[in-house]
Amino acid sequence: LDKAGYPELENAIRENVDAAKLINHPAWTLKLVQLFETQRVRHGMMALGPSGAGKTCCIHMLMKAMTDCGEPHKEWRMNPKAITAPQMFGRLDVATNDWTDGIFSTLWRRTT
């Protein structure tokens, strides 16, 4: 498979990995590029895996690289099990047709 080229992002990833004194494996850089592509088309994402697998490190390296490329990013962690779906996303009152924003939709509005 051909991969889309992101030379500026890949250079920023390399520089941040070196600055963090991590080992720059090409497969790891590819995963960061895939994470970048995924977050471009999704409004939220989850990183899953066992403790110590590098999930947080991947996310932070990508955010730093994107900031270096002129696209500052923030991380907002949410636990979807701690609240109900209407609290998370919002709800529509069927009687009045009024929309009440949830936590996620409120945060999303603030970013635009």
C-alpha positions in Angstrom: 0.0 0.0 0.0 1.2 3.5 -0.8 1.1 5.8 2.2 0.4 9.5 1.9 3.4 11.6 2.4 3.6 14.0 5.3 7.3 15.0 5.3 6.9 18.0 7.6 5.0 16.0 10.1 7.4 13.0 9.9 10.4 15.3 10.4 8.6 16.9 13.5 7.9 13.4 14.8 11.6 12.5 14.4 12.8 15.6 16.1 10.4 15.1 19.1 11.2 11.5 19.4 14.9 12.4 19.5 14.3 15.2 22.0 12.4 12.7 24.3 15.4 10.3 24.0 13.2 7.6 22.5 14.1 5.1 19.8 12.8 6.1 16.4 11.4 2.9 14.9 9.9 3.4 11.4 6.9 1.2 12.3 6.2 3.5 15.3 6.4 6.6 13.1 4.0 4.9 10.7 1.6 4.3 13.6 1.8 8.0 14.5 1.0 9.0 10.9 -1.9 6.6 10.9 -3.1 8.2 14.2 -2.8 11.6 12.5 -4.9 10.5 9.5 -7.5 9.0 11.8 -7.9 12.1 13.9 -8.3 14.1 10.7 -11.6 12.3 9.9 -12.9 11.6 13.4 -14.2 13.9 16.1 -12.9 11.7 18.8 -10.8 8.6 19.2 -9.7 6.0 21.8 -6.3 4.5 22.2 -6.5 1.0 23.6 -3.9 -1.4 24.8 -2.2 -2.8 27.9 -0.4 -0.6 30.5 3.0 0.4 29.3 2.3 -0.1 25.6 3.0 3.5 24.8 -0.5 4.9 24.1 0.1 8.2 26.0 3.6 8.6 24.5 2.2 8.2 21.0 -0.5 10.7 21.5 1.8 13.2 23.1 4.5 12.8 20.4 1.9 13.4 17.7 0.4 16.5 19.5 3.9 18.0 19.9 4.7 17.3 16.2 1.5 18.8 15.1 2.1 21.9 17.2 5.6 22.2 15.7 3.9 22.0 12.2 1.7 25.0 13.2 -1.4 23.1 14.3 -1.5 23.3 18.1 -3.6 20.6 19.7 -5.1 19.9 23.1 -5.9 16.6 24.7 -9.3 16.3 26.5 -9.7 13.0 28.3 -13.2 11.8 29.0 -14.4 8.6 30.6 -17.6 7.6 28.8 -18.5 5.1 31.5 -18.7 7.9 34.1 -21.7 9.6 32.6 -24.8 8.8 30.5 -24.8 9.2 26.7 -27.2 12.2 26.9 -24.8 13.9 29.4 -21.9 13.1 27.1 -23.4 14.2 23.7 -26.5 16.1 24.5 -30.2 15.4 24.2 -33.3 16.6 22.3 -36.5 17.4 24.2 -39.1 15.8 22.1 -41.9 17.9 23.6 -40.3 21.3 22.8 -37.8 20.2 20.1 -35.1 22.1 22.2 -31.5 20.7 22.1 -29.5 20.6 25.3 -25.7 20.3 24.7 -23.8 17.6 26.5 -20.2 17.8 27.7 -18.7 16.7 24.4 -20.8 19.0 22.2 -20.0 21.9 24.5 -16.3 21.3 24.2 -16.6 20.8 20.4 -18.4 24.2 20.0 -15.6 25.9 22.0 -13.0 24.6 19.5 -14.6 26.2 16.4 
